[in-house]
Amino acid sequence: MTDNILTPENVVARGSATTKEEAIREAGGLLVAAGAVKPEYIDAMLEREASVSTYMGNYLAIPHGTNEAKDAISRSALSLVRYADPIDWDGEQVRFAVGIAGLNNEHLEILSKIAIVFSDEDEVQKLLDAADANELFALLEEVNAE
């Protein structure tokens, strides 16, 4: 069992979703597959999105569950899905959906690390240009640092 928040298995270089809802389900599905959350966490991610857009700028959206869904989280984890074609996210273009599940407010620290990476346009370009999931993971691995 790893305590890394982001693992290579949770990074997808070519997501299959074409809509915001599909993208949230895809990012959430990785968290479920990783054993970090129960399937109902995905519903909470969709609920959160319905009340507050998780679009962050620079092609990034960070879907995550509502506070009520914290019982569905077994450990903190992150998933990242990149899309070749931008997804329409309430009128904004998203190329990265980063699913977050955080135990004990750990997601706040994770969010800030992701936000720092994505606030740098050169870093975002590197992520867009990364050849595959391994390269994406290598660029983002620092989010695991304590």
C-alpha positions as CSV (number, residue, x, y, z in Angstrom):
1,M,0.0,0.0,0.0
2,T,1.5,3.3,-1.1
3,D,0.8,6.6,0.7
4,N,1.6,8.6,-2.4
5,I,-1.3,10.8,-3.3
6,L,-0.7,10.5,-7.0
7,T,0.4,7.1,-8.5
8,P,1.2,6.3,-12.2
9,E,-2.0,4.2,-12.4
10,N,-4.1,7.3,-11.7
11,V,-2.6,9.3,-14.6
12,V,-4.3,9.0,-18.0
13,A,-2.7,10.8,-21.0
14,R,-5.7,10.3,-23.4
15,G,-9.0,10.6,-21.6
16,S,-12.1,9.3,-23.5
17,A,-14.7,11.7,-22.1
18,T,-16.2,14.4,-24.3
19,T,-18.5,16.2,-21.8
20,K,-17.9,17.7,-18.4
21,E,-20.0,15.0,-16.7
22,E,-18.1,12.2,-18.4
23,A,-14.8,13.8,-17.4
24,I,-15.9,14.0,-13.8
25,R,-16.9,10.3,-14.0
26,E,-13.6,9.4,-15.6
27,A,-11.5,11.2,-13.0
28,G,-13.7,9.9,-10.2
29,G,-13.6,6.3,-11.6
30,L,-9.8,6.3,-11.3
31,L,-10.1,7.3,-7.6
32,V,-12.6,4.4,-7.2
33,A,-10.3,1.9,-9.0
34,A,-7.4,3.0,-6.8
35,G,-9.5,2.1,-3.7
36,A,-9.4,5.6,-2.4
37,V,-13.1,6.3,-2.6
38,K,-16.4,4.4,-2.7
39,P,-18.4,4.7,-6.0
40,E,-20.9,7.1,-4.4
41,Y,-18.0,9.7,-4.2
42,I,-18.5,10.3,-7.9
43,D,-22.1,11.4,-7.3
44,A,-20.8,13.8,-4.7
45,M,-18.3,15.1,-7.3
46,L,-21.2,15.8,-9.7
47,E,-23.2,17.4,-6.9
48,R,-20.3,19.7,-6.1
49,E,-19.9,20.7,-9.7
50,A,-23.7,21.5,-10.0
51,S,-23.3,24.0,-7.2
52,V,-19.8,25.4,-7.9
53,S,-17.7,25.1,-11.1
54,T,-14.3,23.5,-10.4
55,Y,-12.8,25.1,-13.4
56,M,-9.5,26.8,-12.3
57,G,-8.1,28.4,-15.4
58,N,-5.2,27.3,-17.7
59,Y,-7.2,24.3,-19.0
60,L,-7.6,22.9,-15.5
61,A,-10.6,21.6,-13.6
62,I,-10.4,20.0,-10.2
63,P,-13.6,18.0,-9.6
64,H,-14.0,16.8,-6.0
65,G,-16.8,15.7,-3.7
66,T,-18.9,17.6,-1.3
67,N,-18.0,17.8,2.3
68,E,-20.9,15.4,3.1
69,A,-19.0,12.8,1.0
70,K,-16.0,12.5,3.3
71,D,-17.3,9.2,4.6
72,A,-16.9,7.8,1.1
73,I,-13.1,8.5,1.2
74,S,-10.8,5.8,2.5
75,R,-7.5,7.6,1.7
76,S,-6.3,10.8,0.1
77,A,-5.7,10.4,-3.7
78,L,-5.4,12.3,-6.9
79,S,-6.2,11.4,-10.4
80,L,-5.3,13.2,-13.6
81,V,-6.8,12.8,-17.0
82,R,-5.6,14.8,-20.0
83,Y,-7.8,15.3,-23.0
84,A,-6.5,15.8,-26.6
85,D,-9.6,17.9,-27.4
86,P,-10.7,20.5,-25.0
87,I,-13.9,19.7,-23.0
88,D,-16.5,22.5,-22.7
89,W,-16.6,23.2,-18.9
90,D,-19.4,25.8,-18.6
91,G,-18.0,27.7,-21.5
92,E,-14.3,27.3,-20.5
93,Q,-11.9,24.9,-22.2
94,V,-10.5,22.1,-20.0
95,R,-7.7,19.7,-21.1
96,F,-7.0,18.4,-17.6
97,A,-9.4,17.0,-15.1
98,V,-7.8,16.4,-11.7
99,G,-9.9,14.3,-9.4
100,I,-9.2,14.9,-5.7
101,A,-10.2,13.0,-2.6
102,G,-8.7,14.2,0.6
103,L,-8.9,12.8,4.1
104,N,-8.8,15.2,7.0
105,N,-8.6,18.3,4.8
106,E,-5.5,17.0,3.1
107,H,-7.0,17.9,-0.2
108,L,-6.4,21.6,0.6
109,E,-2.7,21.1,0.6
110,I,-3.0,18.9,-2.6
111,L,-5.1,21.6,-4.2
112,S,-2.5,24.3,-3.5
113,K,0.3,22.1,-5.0
114,I,-1.7,21.5,-8.2
115,A,-2.7,25.2,-8.4
116,I,1.0,26.2,-8.2
117,V,1.9,23.9,-11.1
118,F,-1.0,25.0,-13.2
119,S,-0.4,28.7,-12.5
120,D,2.8,28.5,-14.5
121,E,2.0,28.5,-18.2
122,D,5.4,26.9,-19.1
123,E,4.5,24.0,-16.8
124,V,1.1,23.7,-18.3
125,Q,2.7,23.6,-21.8
126,K,5.0,20.8,-20.6
127,L,2.0,18.9,-19.4
128,L,0.2,19.4,-22.7
129,D,3.3,18.3,-24.6
130,A,4.1,15.2,-22.4
131,A,4.2,12.2,-24.7
132,D,2.5,9.8,-22.3
133,A,1.2,9.1,-18.9
134,N,4.6,8.3,-17.5
135,E,5.9,11.7,-18.6
136,L,2.8,13.4,-17.1
137,F,3.4,11.5,-13.9
138,A,7.0,12.5,-13.8
139,L,6.1,16.2,-14.2
140,L,3.5,16.0,-11.4
141,E,5.3,13.6,-9.0
142,E,6.3,16.5,-6.7
143,V,2.7,16.7,-5.4
144,N,3.6,13.6,-3.5
145,A,6.4,15.3,-1.6
146,E,5.8,15.9,2.1
